[in-house]
Amino acid sequence: MSEKEVLAQRFEEHRSHLRAVASQAITFARFAEAAHAVLVNGVPGVVAMAEGRALSVMAFTVQDGRITALDILTDPERLARIDLSVVRGG
């Protein structure tokens, strides 16, 4: 099998995964304008806001300068209990 054929086969094997990642990236890209850098339980994070409320909170685990884990909270009931006064400016 040629190198080109091997690469084409690998692409086909990962196509659905690639499509899912691209779809998520597009979904969350619209929140970029409303994203605020925050500390989440003492680690770097981002909160995405719209109309004064949190849409999501993301916390990054960083090891050796690389993000090794990403925890995302999108549950509206849990988000409503978070104190976001610093992000809102109050």
Legacy VTK file of the C-alpha trace (Angstrom):
# vtk DataFile Version 3.0
C-alpha trace
ASCII
DATASET POLYDATA
POINTS 90 float
0.000 0.000 0.000
1.393 3.426 -0.897
1.898 6.187 1.654
-0.939 8.130 0.057
-3.283 5.155 0.388
-2.273 4.649 4.038
-2.983 8.315 4.815
-6.323 8.145 3.017
-7.264 5.032 5.010
-6.307 6.678 8.311
-8.360 9.752 7.394
-11.402 7.582 6.679
-10.950 5.751 9.992
-11.014 9.066 11.869
-13.531 10.939 9.746
-16.435 10.707 12.223
-14.207 11.770 15.110
-12.883 14.710 13.082
-16.415 15.711 12.142
-17.497 15.633 15.803
-14.540 17.756 16.924
-15.149 20.279 14.131
-18.831 20.465 15.036
-18.028 21.176 18.697
-15.468 23.808 17.725
-18.046 25.591 15.593
-20.645 25.374 18.369
-18.344 26.910 20.993
-16.737 29.477 18.656
-19.802 31.709 18.981
-19.056 32.056 22.709
-15.555 33.439 22.140
-16.686 37.070 22.311
-18.327 36.496 25.674
-15.479 34.441 27.190
-13.765 35.680 30.349
-10.559 34.278 31.845
-11.161 33.167 35.440
-9.766 30.925 38.127
-11.909 27.843 38.681
-11.129 26.238 42.036
-7.642 27.726 41.757
-6.862 26.605 38.200
-7.042 28.562 34.921
-10.445 28.609 33.324
-12.937 30.395 31.115
-16.538 31.354 31.689
-18.768 32.037 28.692
-21.470 34.596 29.439
-24.595 35.776 27.628
-27.180 38.237 28.879
-25.553 38.329 32.311
-25.630 34.594 32.925
-23.071 31.833 32.537
-23.497 29.479 29.617
-20.496 27.347 30.504
-17.506 27.208 32.801
-14.330 25.459 31.688
-11.368 24.543 33.912
-7.982 23.586 32.475
-5.545 21.164 34.045
-2.063 22.242 32.969
1.037 20.072 33.333
4.459 21.003 31.995
2.936 23.970 30.168
0.378 21.853 28.295
-3.354 21.449 28.805
-3.855 17.831 29.832
-7.514 17.951 30.848
-10.523 20.160 30.306
-13.538 20.056 32.598
-16.666 21.733 31.250
-19.789 22.591 33.222
-22.923 23.405 31.224
-25.675 22.315 33.621
-27.947 25.397 33.991
-28.979 24.518 37.564
-25.371 24.208 38.765
-24.276 27.280 36.810
-27.021 29.332 38.485
-25.472 28.605 41.917
-22.017 29.980 40.991
-21.036 33.448 42.213
-20.119 35.339 39.038
-20.082 38.832 40.557
-16.392 39.316 39.710
-16.987 38.407 36.068
-20.051 40.647 35.885
-18.073 43.518 37.410
-19.960 43.688 40.648
LINES 1 91
90 0 1 2 3 4 5 6 7 8 9 10 11 12 13 14 15 16 17 18 19 20 21 22 23 24 25 26 27 28 29 30 31 32 33 34 35 36 37 38 39 40 41 42 43 44 45 46 47 48 49 50 51 52 53 54 55 56 57 58 59 60 61 62 63 64 65 66 67 68 69 70 71 72 73 74 75 76 77 78 79 80 81 82 83 84 85 86 87 88 89
